[in-house]
Amino acid sequence: MVSMVHNHLLFIKTIDNMPKNIPINSKRVTIKDLAKELNTTTSTVSRALHGHGTISEGMKSKVMELAKKRNFSINRYAANLRSGSSKTIGVIVPRINRDFFSNCIAGIEEVTKGAGYSIHIAQSHDILSNEKEIIKSMIESNVCAILISIGLQTTEKSHLDQLSYYGIPFVFFDRAISESSYNRVLIDDFKGGYLATKHLLDMGYKNIAHFSGDQNLEIYQNRTKGYLAALEHHGIPFNDELISKQCLTSDCGEMSIERMMNLPNPPDALFSSSDYSALGALLFLKNEGVKVPEEFGIVGFSNESFTSLVSPPMTTVDQHSIEIGKNAAFACINILKNTNKVNTTSNIVIEPSLIIRETSNRFKTKHNRPNDI
Protein backbone atom coordinates (compact mmCIF):
# COMPACT_ATOMS: atom_id res chain seq x y z
CA MET A 1 0.00 0.00 0.00
CA VAL A 2 2.69 2.48 1.03
CA SER A 3 4.99 1.49 -1.84
CA MET A 4 2.61 3.23 -4.28
CA VAL A 5 3.88 6.54 -2.94
CA HIS A 6 7.17 6.04 -4.77
CA ASN A 7 5.48 6.48 -8.12
CA HIS A 8 4.52 10.04 -7.23
CA LEU A 9 7.65 11.44 -5.61
CA LEU A 10 10.38 13.73 -6.88
CA PHE A 11 13.47 13.25 -4.76
CA ILE A 12 15.86 16.13 -4.13
CA LYS A 13 17.81 14.22 -1.50
CA THR A 14 16.82 10.66 -0.61
CA ILE A 15 16.46 9.62 2.98
CA ASP A 16 19.06 6.92 2.41
CA ASN A 17 21.70 9.64 2.13
CA MET A 18 20.91 11.39 5.39
CA PRO A 19 23.93 12.51 7.42
CA LYS A 20 25.11 9.93 9.93
CA ASN A 21 24.97 12.29 12.91
CA ILE A 22 21.27 13.05 12.88
CA PRO A 23 20.20 16.04 15.00
CA ILE A 24 17.38 14.69 17.16
CA ASN A 25 14.08 16.62 17.25
CA SER A 26 15.03 18.92 14.34
CA LYS A 27 12.17 20.19 12.18
CA ARG A 28 11.43 19.21 8.59
CA VAL A 29 12.66 21.80 6.13
CA THR A 30 9.86 23.51 4.19
CA ILE A 31 9.73 25.55 1.00
CA LYS A 32 9.25 28.59 3.21
CA ASP A 33 12.55 27.81 4.98
CA LEU A 34 14.38 27.53 1.68
CA ALA A 35 12.90 30.79 0.43
CA LYS A 36 13.89 32.65 3.59
CA GLU A 37 17.48 31.42 3.40
CA LEU A 38 17.73 32.40 -0.26
CA ASN A 39 15.96 35.74 0.37
CA THR A 40 13.32 35.01 -2.25
CA THR A 41 9.66 33.99 -2.44
CA THR A 42 8.13 30.55 -1.83
CA SER A 43 6.61 30.62 -5.32
CA THR A 44 10.05 31.15 -6.84
CA VAL A 45 11.47 28.22 -4.88
CA SER A 46 8.53 26.02 -5.83
CA ARG A 47 8.86 26.81 -9.53
CA ALA A 48 12.63 26.28 -9.38
CA LEU A 49 12.21 22.87 -7.79
CA HIS A 50 9.81 21.86 -10.53
CA GLY A 51 12.06 23.18 -13.30
CA HIS A 52 9.70 25.94 -14.38
CA GLY A 53 10.89 27.81 -17.50
CA THR A 54 10.36 31.25 -15.99
CA ILE A 55 13.10 30.71 -13.41
CA SER A 56 16.72 31.40 -14.35
CA GLU A 57 19.21 28.58 -14.43
CA GLY A 58 21.22 30.37 -11.75
CA MET A 59 18.27 30.46 -9.33
CA LYS A 60 17.37 26.86 -10.12
CA SER A 61 20.93 25.84 -9.31
CA LYS A 62 20.89 27.72 -5.99
CA VAL A 63 17.57 26.23 -4.98
CA MET A 64 18.58 22.68 -5.89
CA GLU A 65 21.92 23.00 -4.10
CA LEU A 66 20.28 24.30 -0.91
CA ALA A 67 17.54 21.67 -1.08
CA LYS A 68 20.15 18.92 -1.23
CA LYS A 69 22.11 20.50 1.59
CA ARG A 70 18.98 20.69 3.76
CA ASN A 71 17.76 17.14 2.90
CA PHE A 72 14.54 18.48 1.44
CA SER A 73 12.20 16.26 -0.58
CA ILE A 74 9.08 17.12 -2.57
CA ASN A 75 5.81 15.28 -2.74
CA ARG A 76 4.06 17.03 -5.58
CA TYR A 77 0.71 15.68 -4.42
CA ALA A 78 1.01 17.27 -0.97
CA ALA A 79 -0.04 20.90 -1.22
CA ASN A 80 0.41 21.24 2.50
CA LEU A 81 4.15 20.60 2.18
CA ARG A 82 4.74 24.37 2.23
CA SER A 83 3.72 24.41 5.87
CA GLY A 84 5.53 21.16 6.66
CA SER A 85 2.42 19.60 8.15
CA SER A 86 -0.51 17.39 7.23
CA LYS A 87 -3.52 15.76 8.83
CA THR A 88 -2.48 12.17 8.10
CA ILE A 89 -1.13 9.81 10.75
CA GLY A 90 0.77 6.73 9.63
CA VAL A 91 -0.04 3.40 11.30
CA ILE A 92 2.43 0.51 11.02
CA VAL A 93 1.56 -3.00 12.24
CA PRO A 94 3.30 -6.36 11.78
CA ARG A 95 0.20 -8.03 10.30
CA ILE A 96 -3.24 -6.64 9.58
CA ASN A 97 -4.89 -10.08 9.47
CA ARG A 98 -4.59 -10.55 13.24
CA ASP A 99 -7.67 -9.67 15.28
CA PHE A 100 -5.48 -7.92 17.81
CA PHE A 101 -3.97 -5.49 15.30
CA SER A 102 -7.18 -4.95 13.34
CA ASN A 103 -8.89 -4.05 16.62
CA CYS A 104 -6.04 -1.69 17.50
CA ILE A 105 -6.54 0.01 14.15
CA ALA A 106 -10.28 0.29 14.80
CA GLY A 107 -9.54 2.04 18.09
CA ILE A 108 -6.99 4.32 16.43
CA GLU A 109 -9.37 5.26 13.63
CA GLU A 110 -12.21 6.06 16.02
CA VAL A 111 -10.07 8.59 17.87
CA THR A 112 -8.21 10.08 14.90
CA LYS A 113 -11.35 10.53 12.82
CA GLY A 114 -13.03 12.35 15.68
CA ALA A 115 -10.03 14.68 15.93
CA GLY A 116 -10.01 15.46 12.21
CA TYR A 117 -7.11 13.22 11.16
CA SER A 118 -6.97 10.45 8.58
CA ILE A 119 -4.76 7.36 8.88
CA HIS A 120 -2.41 5.65 6.42
CA ILE A 121 -2.04 1.93 7.28
CA ALA A 122 0.82 -0.40 6.30
CA GLN A 123 2.04 -3.81 7.48
CA SER A 124 5.66 -4.89 7.83
CA HIS A 125 5.04 -8.67 7.88
CA ASP A 126 7.55 -8.72 10.78
CA ILE A 127 10.40 -7.93 8.33
CA LEU A 128 12.82 -5.15 9.32
CA SER A 129 13.60 -4.08 5.74
CA ASN A 130 9.86 -3.67 5.08
CA GLU A 131 9.49 -1.59 8.24
CA LYS A 132 12.35 0.67 7.16
CA GLU A 133 10.89 1.13 3.68
CA ILE A 134 7.45 1.94 5.10
CA ILE A 135 8.87 4.60 7.41
CA LYS A 136 10.87 6.07 4.55
CA SER A 137 7.76 6.23 2.36
CA MET A 138 5.64 7.73 5.13
CA ILE A 139 8.21 10.46 5.71
CA GLU A 140 8.22 11.22 2.00
CA SER A 141 4.42 11.30 1.89
CA ASN A 142 4.51 13.89 4.67
CA VAL A 143 2.62 12.20 7.49
CA CYS A 144 2.37 14.35 10.61
CA ALA A 145 2.96 11.45 13.04
CA ILE A 146 3.33 7.68 13.17
CA LEU A 147 1.86 4.97 15.40
CA ILE A 148 3.96 1.81 15.21
CA SER A 149 4.02 -1.73 16.52
CA ILE A 150 7.44 -3.06 15.59
CA GLY A 151 8.12 -6.35 13.84
CA LEU A 152 9.86 -9.43 15.21
CA GLN A 153 13.08 -8.57 13.35
CA THR A 154 13.36 -5.03 14.71
CA THR A 155 16.48 -5.05 16.87
CA GLU A 156 17.86 -1.61 15.93
CA LYS A 157 16.35 1.85 15.64
CA SER A 158 18.20 3.80 12.93
CA HIS A 159 14.99 4.10 10.89
CA LEU A 160 13.20 5.48 13.94
CA ASP A 161 15.91 8.11 14.37
CA GLN A 162 14.90 9.32 10.90
CA LEU A 163 11.52 10.28 12.34
CA SER A 164 13.17 12.40 15.02
CA TYR A 165 15.41 13.96 12.38
CA TYR A 166 12.39 15.08 10.37
CA GLY A 167 10.49 16.21 13.47
CA ILE A 168 7.80 13.53 13.12
CA PRO A 169 6.45 12.37 16.50
CA PHE A 170 5.81 8.66 16.95
CA VAL A 171 4.13 6.44 19.52
CA PHE A 172 4.73 2.72 20.01
CA PHE A 173 1.80 0.45 20.79
CA ASP A 174 1.97 -3.18 21.96
CA ARG A 175 5.41 -3.98 20.54
CA ALA A 176 7.93 -1.30 21.40
CA ILE A 177 11.61 -0.49 21.66
CA SER A 178 12.45 -1.00 25.34
CA GLU A 179 13.58 2.52 26.19
CA SER A 180 11.64 4.68 28.63
CA SER A 181 12.40 7.84 26.62
CA TYR A 182 9.89 6.79 23.94
CA ASN A 183 6.12 7.29 23.94
CA ARG A 184 4.59 3.85 24.45
CA VAL A 185 1.17 2.28 25.03
CA LEU A 186 1.44 -1.29 26.28
CA ILE A 187 -0.34 -3.83 28.40
CA ASP A 188 1.23 -5.28 31.53
CA ASP A 189 2.64 -8.37 29.81
CA PHE A 190 4.33 -9.57 32.99
CA LYS A 191 0.99 -9.57 34.78
CA GLY A 192 -0.66 -11.34 31.84
CA GLY A 193 1.91 -14.13 31.96
CA TYR A 194 1.65 -14.36 35.73
CA LEU A 195 -2.18 -14.50 35.75
CA ALA A 196 -2.24 -17.20 33.06
CA THR A 197 0.32 -19.42 34.79
CA LYS A 198 -1.14 -18.90 38.28
CA HIS A 199 -4.58 -19.85 36.97
CA LEU A 200 -3.23 -23.16 35.64
CA LEU A 201 -1.53 -23.84 38.97
CA ASP A 202 -4.75 -22.99 40.82
CA MET A 203 -6.53 -25.54 38.61
CA GLY A 204 -4.17 -28.25 39.91
CA TYR A 205 -1.75 -28.51 36.97
CA LYS A 206 1.87 -28.95 38.04
CA ASN A 207 4.12 -29.33 34.99
CA ILE A 208 3.40 -26.27 32.90
CA ALA A 209 4.99 -25.70 29.49
CA HIS A 210 5.50 -22.28 27.92
CA PHE A 211 5.51 -21.17 24.28
CA SER A 212 7.50 -17.95 24.08
CA GLY A 213 7.83 -15.27 21.42
CA ASP A 214 11.09 -13.75 20.22
CA GLN A 215 13.01 -12.65 23.33
CA ASN A 216 14.37 -9.64 21.42
CA LEU A 217 10.95 -8.06 22.02
CA GLU A 218 10.10 -6.74 25.46
CA ILE A 219 6.52 -8.02 25.41
CA TYR A 220 7.64 -11.64 25.09
CA GLN A 221 10.41 -11.20 27.65
CA ASN A 222 7.83 -9.95 30.13
CA ARG A 223 5.30 -12.72 29.43
CA THR A 224 8.04 -15.28 30.07
CA LYS A 225 9.09 -13.46 33.26
CA GLY A 226 5.48 -13.58 34.46
CA TYR A 227 5.37 -17.33 33.79
CA LEU A 228 8.61 -17.92 35.69
CA ALA A 229 7.52 -15.72 38.61
CA ALA A 230 4.27 -17.68 39.02
CA LEU A 231 6.19 -20.97 39.08
CA GLU A 232 8.62 -19.62 41.66
CA HIS A 233 5.86 -18.26 43.89
CA HIS A 234 4.21 -21.70 43.90
CA GLY A 235 7.45 -23.58 44.53
CA ILE A 236 7.50 -25.21 41.08
CA PRO A 237 11.04 -25.74 39.70
CA PHE A 238 11.82 -24.31 36.27
CA ASN A 239 12.40 -26.85 33.49
CA ASP A 240 14.10 -25.48 30.36
CA GLU A 241 12.82 -28.43 28.30
CA LEU A 242 9.28 -27.11 28.75
CA ILE A 243 9.98 -23.77 27.02
CA SER A 244 9.70 -23.43 23.25
CA LYS A 245 11.20 -20.15 22.02
CA GLN A 246 9.93 -18.14 19.06
CA CYS A 247 6.80 -20.29 18.92
CA LEU A 248 3.94 -18.08 17.75
CA THR A 249 2.32 -20.08 14.93
CA SER A 250 -0.06 -23.02 14.87
CA ASP A 251 2.49 -25.25 13.10
CA CYS A 252 5.14 -24.46 15.70
CA GLY A 253 2.62 -25.16 18.45
CA GLU A 254 1.89 -28.62 17.06
CA MET A 255 5.58 -29.52 16.68
CA SER A 256 6.57 -28.14 20.07
CA ILE A 257 3.87 -29.89 22.06
CA GLU A 258 4.59 -33.18 20.24
CA ARG A 259 8.24 -32.94 21.32
CA MET A 260 7.30 -32.11 24.90
CA MET A 261 4.73 -34.90 25.23
CA ASN A 262 7.49 -37.38 24.36
CA LEU A 263 9.69 -36.21 27.25
CA PRO A 264 10.20 -38.55 30.24
CA ASN A 265 8.23 -36.05 32.33
CA PRO A 266 5.77 -34.45 29.88
CA PRO A 267 3.77 -31.28 30.69
CA ASP A 268 0.19 -31.38 31.87
CA ALA A 269 -0.56 -27.77 30.92
CA LEU A 270 0.55 -24.96 28.61
CA PHE A 271 0.75 -21.19 28.80
CA SER A 272 1.36 -19.83 25.32
CA SER A 273 2.35 -16.26 24.39
CA SER A 274 0.18 -16.67 21.29
CA ASP A 275 -3.34 -17.94 20.73
CA TYR A 276 -2.16 -19.39 17.42
CA SER A 277 0.54 -21.66 18.87
CA ALA A 278 -1.89 -22.59 21.66
CA LEU A 279 -4.35 -23.63 18.95
CA GLY A 280 -1.71 -25.84 17.32
CA ALA A 281 -1.13 -27.56 20.65
CA LEU A 282 -4.87 -28.03 21.22
CA LEU A 283 -5.36 -29.63 17.81
CA PHE A 284 -2.44 -32.01 18.33
CA LEU A 285 -3.61 -33.08 21.80
CA LYS A 286 -7.18 -33.69 20.61
CA ASN A 287 -5.87 -35.79 17.74
CA GLU A 288 -3.81 -37.84 20.21
CA GLY A 289 -6.84 -38.42 22.41
CA VAL A 290 -5.61 -36.26 25.31
CA LYS A 291 -8.58 -34.86 27.20
CA VAL A 292 -8.63 -31.06 27.56
CA PRO A 293 -9.01 -29.79 30.29
CA GLU A 294 -9.30 -33.00 32.33
CA GLU A 295 -5.77 -34.22 31.48
CA PHE A 296 -4.19 -31.09 30.02
CA GLY A 297 -4.87 -27.36 30.49
CA ILE A 298 -4.25 -24.60 27.91
CA VAL A 299 -4.12 -20.80 28.17
CA GLY A 300 -3.34 -18.59 25.17
CA PHE A 301 -2.69 -14.87 24.77
CA SER A 302 -4.47 -12.10 22.80
CA ASN A 303 -8.11 -13.25 22.75
CA GLU A 304 -8.22 -13.81 19.00
CA SER A 305 -11.79 -14.33 17.73
CA PHE A 306 -11.35 -18.07 17.12
CA THR A 307 -10.59 -18.75 20.81
CA SER A 308 -14.29 -18.62 21.71
CA LEU A 309 -15.24 -20.78 18.72
CA VAL A 310 -12.89 -23.77 18.98
CA SER A 311 -13.89 -26.90 20.88
CA PRO A 312 -13.33 -26.69 23.75
CA PRO A 313 -13.31 -22.86 23.90
CA MET A 314 -9.85 -21.54 24.80
CA THR A 315 -8.86 -19.66 27.93
CA THR A 316 -6.82 -16.61 26.96
CA VAL A 317 -5.39 -13.30 28.13
CA ASP A 318 -7.30 -10.32 26.73
CA GLN A 319 -4.99 -7.44 25.75
CA HIS A 320 -7.85 -4.94 25.33
CA SER A 321 -6.69 -4.15 21.81
CA ILE A 322 -9.26 -1.46 21.04
CA GLU A 323 -8.27 0.39 24.21
CA ILE A 324 -4.60 0.13 23.25
CA GLY A 325 -5.42 1.67 19.87
CA LYS A 326 -7.48 4.47 21.40
CA ASN A 327 -4.84 5.32 23.98
CA ALA A 328 -2.08 5.33 21.37
CA ALA A 329 -4.09 7.69 19.17
CA PHE A 330 -4.91 10.00 22.09
CA ALA A 331 -1.22 10.11 23.07
CA CYS A 332 -0.22 10.92 19.48
CA ILE A 333 -2.78 13.69 19.03
CA ASN A 334 -1.82 15.17 22.39
CA ILE A 335 1.78 15.43 21.17
CA LEU A 336 0.67 17.06 17.90
CA LYS A 337 -1.45 19.62 19.73
CA ASN A 338 1.30 20.51 22.19
CA THR A 339 4.31 20.89 19.92
CA ASN A 340 5.18 24.29 21.36
CA LYS A 341 5.09 23.08 24.97
CA VAL A 342 7.57 21.03 26.95
CA ASN A 343 7.00 17.42 25.92
CA THR A 344 6.62 14.77 28.59
CA THR A 345 7.08 11.14 27.64
CA SER A 346 3.88 9.10 27.71
CA ASN A 347 4.23 5.54 28.98
CA ILE A 348 0.72 4.09 29.32
CA VAL A 349 0.29 0.56 30.72
CA ILE A 350 -3.11 -1.14 30.39
CA GLU A 351 -4.19 -3.97 32.69
CA PRO A 352 -4.79 -7.35 30.97
CA SER A 353 -7.71 -9.65 31.78
CA LEU A 354 -7.80 -13.43 32.00
CA ILE A 355 -10.82 -14.85 30.18
CA ILE A 356 -11.45 -18.32 31.62
CA ARG A 357 -12.98 -20.82 29.20
CA GLU A 358 -13.08 -24.60 29.02
CA THR A 359 -9.48 -25.44 28.01
CA SER A 360 -8.32 -24.71 31.56
CA ASN A 361 -11.45 -24.72 33.73
CA ARG A 362 -10.74 -28.12 35.23
CA PHE A 363 -13.14 -27.81 38.14
CA LYS A 364 -16.12 -26.40 36.27
CA THR A 365 -19.65 -27.58 37.04
CA LYS A 366 -22.81 -27.48 34.96
CA HIS A 367 -23.72 -24.16 36.53
CA ASN A 368 -20.30 -22.62 36.18
CA ARG A 369 -20.01 -20.31 33.17
CA PRO A 370 -16.76 -18.87 31.78
CA ASN A 371 -15.96 -15.57 33.42
CA ASP A 372 -13.57 -12.66 33.24
CA ILE A 373 -11.04 -11.97 35.95
Buried (B, 14 or more C-beta within 10 A) or exposed (E): EBEEBEEEBEBBBEBEEBEEEBEEEEEBBBBBBBBEBBEBEBEBBBBBBEEEEEBEEEBBEBBBEBBEEBBBBBBEEBEBBBEBBBEBBBBBBBBBEBBBBBBBBEBBBBBBEEBEBEBBBBBBEBBBEBBBBBBBBBBBBBBBBBBBBBBBBBEEBEBBEBBBBBBBBBBBBBBBBEEEEBBBBBBBBBBBBBBBBBBBBEBEBEBBBBBBBBEBBBBBBBBBBBBBBBBEEBEBEEBEEBBBBBBBBBEBBBBBBBEBBEEEEBBBBBBBBBBBBBBBBBBBBBEEEBEBBEEBBBBBBBBBEBBEEBEBBBBBBBBBBBBBBBBBBBBBBBBBEEEEEEEEEBBBBBEBBBBBBBBBBBEBEEEEEBEEE
